[in-house]
Amino acid sequence: MRRSSMVHLWLGNQCGTSLATSRRRYRVAVLYSFILLTFLGETAAHAWLQLFFPLVSATSPRAEFPNHQRVDSTLLLNSTKDLANTTAWMSTISFPEHSWLNACDRSSDARRPLCCAYWREKVGRSLRVLDRQLDTLRGIIPPQLTSPKSHMDLFEPTWNCDDLERVPPDPGDGSKWVCGLGTLGLRKSSIVYSLGSDGDTSFEAEIKRRVPSSSIYTFDPTLSPKKKAQLRARQEQGVLSFVDAGLGERDGDNVSFHGKYFLTSTLLGFKRRLGHEAREIDLLKVDVESAEAAAFLSHEGFGSCLTEYYRNPLGALGRKVGQLLVEIHKSPPALFASYLETARVFAILYTCGLMIFYKEPNVWGCDGWRCMEFSFISASHAFRAFEATHPVCTLEND
């Protein structure tokens, strides 16, 4: 049989290619190329793609690539290289277990051994679950590369919060799950950053009502003049302070959003601007419409937790966040790129010592699998909630 006929039979006609079949072919191409790239180098991988590309170049569905464009061998090779680089990088990630195991010792005196024993037992159970997730992240071929609906399935809660609540409690888009909100009021002044509000300040208003001493900052440059006026009115009421800039990968960038350009800053840039460099952000709420990945991976974001940035005299910025409440999007058009980017973000957050304590699909803001709400917590905030809700800790303290 002629080669062209074989290709035609394998591909089927363009209109008959199903979504699942096209994804499988794309996956097979990248995985075979990955093996060749790993063992024989980039030249061999590229040669394989060019020789056998007709077997894997089925027209891609719109869910994978915009404008129904065809996948080319260069794009496949880039996906392969991205997978190889991410795999090598993932093998180096680690979770700072000691920060969790020793949180009780740092936060309480030596007269509470029973409280600390219960704490370490609970942490140990969570670490065993987290270790399994990290082992999968470090694997050569991630199992999630089968469907766009499963690219966040690996990332599940590993911490059971002892004082969990939805803020504000009403159903709908904009609420976040917070752990131990009552314990924030025990501090003299808590800092709350809300990045990307779209004019909805219900979260900020509820936090201010529950924790009047908190200092709340809302960041969003994309608002209409009417919504900005509403936020400034909330500022005059003492609910929040409005900052007309957005979260980005670099300080001073002008980023395009729906055809308009807006000023952005890194997380560290915002802390410098507000005089919070040495302070912990107690609650960091992030909903920046798919821009979270690049901002988090930046060395002036959570990327500061990586070993190469430990020389920063200010320390790792990511370790100065008590709770991260974030909506993570399936932003890139390609399934592989989406998974790899998401995996990098979670690896960074784990390296910062943050555990997931809640996860839910956002069925109000988008199709549930396209964006997911995650709540992360640091060891110190987790212990504060644990301590306040366990009689063995409060009794020993009396």
N, C-alpha and C positions, 0 to 999 in steps of 0.2 A: 504493500500500500504506500502511496506517495506520502511524503512527510506532511505536505499541506493538508491532505485528507485526514491524517491522524490528528493533526492539530485541530481541524474543524470538528472532528468527532469528540475530541476531549473537551473543547470549549463549549460546544453547542452554539446555537445562534445567539447573537447579542441580546435579543429581547428575551430569550428563554433562560438567561443566566440568573439563578436565584441569588438572593442576598446572602444566604448561608454558604452557598457554593463559592461565591466570589470571595467571601472572607476566608474560607478554607484554603483556596488557592493562594491568596496573599500570604497567609500564615505559612503554608508549606514552602513558598519561595523564600521567605525570610529565614525560616529555620534551617533549610538546606544551605543557604548562603552563610548563615551564622556558623555552621559546622565547618564549612570550607574556610571562612575567614579566620576561625580560631586555629585551625591546624595547618592551613596552607597559605594564608595571607590574603590581602585585599585583591591582588591581581587574579588569583584563582577564583575568588568569589565573583568578581566582576565578569570574568570570562564565562563562568557558568550561567550567569544571568543573561548575558548577551546571546549565548548559544541556545539556551532552552527557554528564553523569555516568552515565545509564543504560547508555551504551555501554562504560563502563569499570568498572562497579561489580559485576563478577562476584563471587560468593562466593569469598573467598580461602581457599586451602588451609591446613591447620593449620601447615604448615612456614613459612608467611609470617606469619600472625596467630593468636594463641592463641584458644581457645574457638570456633573456626570463625566468628568474627564478621565482619560485612560491613565492607568498606572504605568510609569516607565521604569526602565532598569535602574536609572540613577536614584530614583526615589526608593526603590526596593533596597538598593545597596546602602543608602543612607540609613534606612530603618535597621538594616543588619548591623551596621557599624554602631548605631545608637544602642541596640540591644547588647552588643559586645562590650561597649564602654560602660553601660549601666551595670552589666553583670560583674565586671571587674571591680567597679566602684562599690557595689553592694556587698561584696565579700569583705569589705573593710569596716562596715558599720557596726556599732555596738551600742548597747543601752547602758547608761550609768546606774547599774543596780545599787551601788553603794549609797547613792543619794536617797533612794527610797528606803533601803533597809535601815539606814542610820537617821532617818527623819525624826523618829521619836527621841533618840538620844540628843539630837540638836535642839529639839523644841521643848524638852521637859527635863526635870532634874532627876537625879539618881534614885529618888525615893519612890519611883513609879515603875518598878521592874515588871509587874504583871501587865500593865498597860502596854509597855514596849514589847513584851513577849507576844501579846495578842496581835499587835501591829505587824511585827515581823512575820508571824504566821500568815496573816492575810496577804502581805506583800509577796511572800514566797509563792502562794498559789497564783497570784496574778503574773508573776515573773515566768512561771512555767508555761502559762498560756502564751505570753508574749514571745518567749523563746521559740515556740513553734511557728509563730508568724514570721519572726526574723529568719528562721531557717528556710522558710519558703521564699522570702525576699532574696535570700542569698543564692537560691537555686539557679541553675543554668537556664532552664526554660520555665518561666513562670506559668502556672496552670491557668491563670485568668485570661490568657490570650485566645479565648474561644468565642466571645460575644461581647458587644459593647455594653450589654446589660450587666455583665459580671466583672467589670474592670475594677470595682471597689469591694468585691466580695471578700477578699483576703483581710481587709482592714476592719476588724471587729473590736468592740469594747473589751478591754482586759482589766479594767478597774471597776469595782462595784461601789459607787458613791453611797455614802451613808446618809446623805441629806440632799436628795435630788429634787429639783423643781424647774418647771418651765416658766420663763420670764419673757414677756408677761404671760399669764396662764391661759389667755384666750387662744383658741385655735386659729391658724392662719400663718401666712408668710411673715417673717420678721422676728418671731419669737426664738429664743435660744434656751438650751438646757444648761443650768448652772448648778454647781455642787457647793453646798455649804454657804449659801448666800448670807445667812444670818451671822456667820462668823466674820464676814467682812466688816460688819458694824462694830466689831470689837477693836478694830484698828483705828488709830487717830484719823488717818486720811487714806482712803483707798483711791487708786487711780484706775479709771476705766477709759479705754479707747474704743470707739465705735467707727469702723472704717467702712463706708459705703452704706448710707441709710436710705437713699432715694426719698428723703423727706419724712420717712416714718420714724418718729422718735418715741414710740411706745416703749421700747426696750429701755431707753435712757430714763424716761419718766418713771418707770416702775423701779429701776435701780435707785434712783434718787429718792423715791418715796420710802423704800425699804432701808436704804443706807444714806441718810441725809448728809453725812460727813464726807461722802465720796465726791471726788472731782472727776467729772465726765467730759470727754472731748469727742466731738463728732466731726468726722472728716468726709467731705464729699464735694468735689468741684463740678460735678455733672448736673447739679440741680438747676431747675428753671429759676428765674428771678423771683417768682411767687413762692417757691419752696424755700429758697434762701431767706426770704423775708420771714417766713414762718419759723425757721430755725433761729434766726436772730431774735425773734420774739421770745422763743424758749430760752435763749441766752439771757435776755433781760429779766426773765422770771427766775433765773438762778438754777435752771435745770441742767444746763450744759454750756460748754464753750464750743463755738463753731469755728472750724478751720477749713478754709476754702482751698483745699488741695487733696490729692488722692494718693493712695499707696502705689508705689512703683518699684522698679528694679534698681534705679539710680536716682540720686538727688538732682532736681532741676530738669528732669525730662519733661518734654511736652508730648503727651500720649494722645493718640486719636481714639475717640469713642463716638460712634454713630456720626462720623463726619466732622466732629469738632475736636479741637485740641485743648487739653487741660494739663495744668501743672501737677507733677507728682513728686513724691519724696519717699525715701526708704523709711523703714520703721525707726532705724537709728537716727535718721535725719529729723523725724518728728520729735524724738526724745530730746535731741539737742535743742531744737527750736523752742520746746516747752520747758526746758530746764529739768528734764527727768532722767538725765543720763545715768545717775547713780540709783534711781528708784526702780522698784518692781512695778510692772503693769499688772494689776490684779486681775482684770478681765480685759481680754483683747477680742473684740467681736469683729469679724471680717466677712464682708459680702461684697466683693469687688468685681463680680461678673467675669470670671475666668482669668483675671490678672493675678490671682493669688499665688500661682505656682512660681512664676519668675520672681515675684517679690519675696516669697519665702526662701527661695534658693539663693538669693543674693547674700553676699558676705556681710551686708548691713541689715540683714533680716535674720531668719533662723539659721542661715548658712554659717553664721558665726560660731555655731556649736561644733563645727568640724575641726579636727585637730589642727589643720593648717592655719586656722584663725585664732588659736588659743593665745598667740603672742599679742593680741589686741590688749592694750593696757586697761581697757574698760571691762575686760572679760567677755565671755560669750553672751551676747545680747539675748539669745534665745533662752538662756537659763534664768532670765529675769522676767518671765511671764508666768503668772500664776495659773490662769486658765485661758485657753484659746478656744473660741467658739466660732467655727468657720463653716461656710458653705463651699464645698469643693465641687467643681464643675468638670464635666467631660468636654474639655475645651478643644483640643486638637481634632482635626477631622479624621485622622487615621487611628484605627484601633490600637496598633502597636504603640504609636506615639503617646496616645492617651494613657495607656497603662504605664509606660515607662516614666512619664512625667509624674503621674500620681504616685508611683512607687518611690521616686526620688523625694517627693515632698514628705511622704510618711517616714522615709528613712531619716531625713533631716530632723523631723519632729521627735522621733524616737531617740536620736542621738542627743537631742536637747533634754532628754529625761521626761518627756511628756507621755502620759498614757491616755488612751481613749476611754472615756467613761460613759459616753452616749453616742448613738448613731441613729439617724432616721432619714428616710427619703423625703425630699421636699415636694410633696404632691400639690402644694398650693402655688409654688413659684415656677415649677417646670415639670415635665414628665419625670416621675420619681427617680428613675435610674440615671437621668442626665445630670442631676445635682443632688448631693447628699449632705446633710447636716452632720457635722462631727463636733463633739466637745472633748477637749483634751485638758488634762490637769497635771500640775507639778506635784512633787512629793510633799512640799511644805503645805500647799493648799489641801491636798488629800488628807494629810495628817490632822490638820486643823478641824476638818469636818468629822473625821474619825474620833478625835478626842472629845468633841462636843456632844457626840451621840452615843458614846460608850460609857456606861456607869463605872466600869472598872477603872477608867482614867479619871473621872471626876471624883470618885470616892477616895482614890489614893491621893488625890491632890488636897483633900480636906484635912 
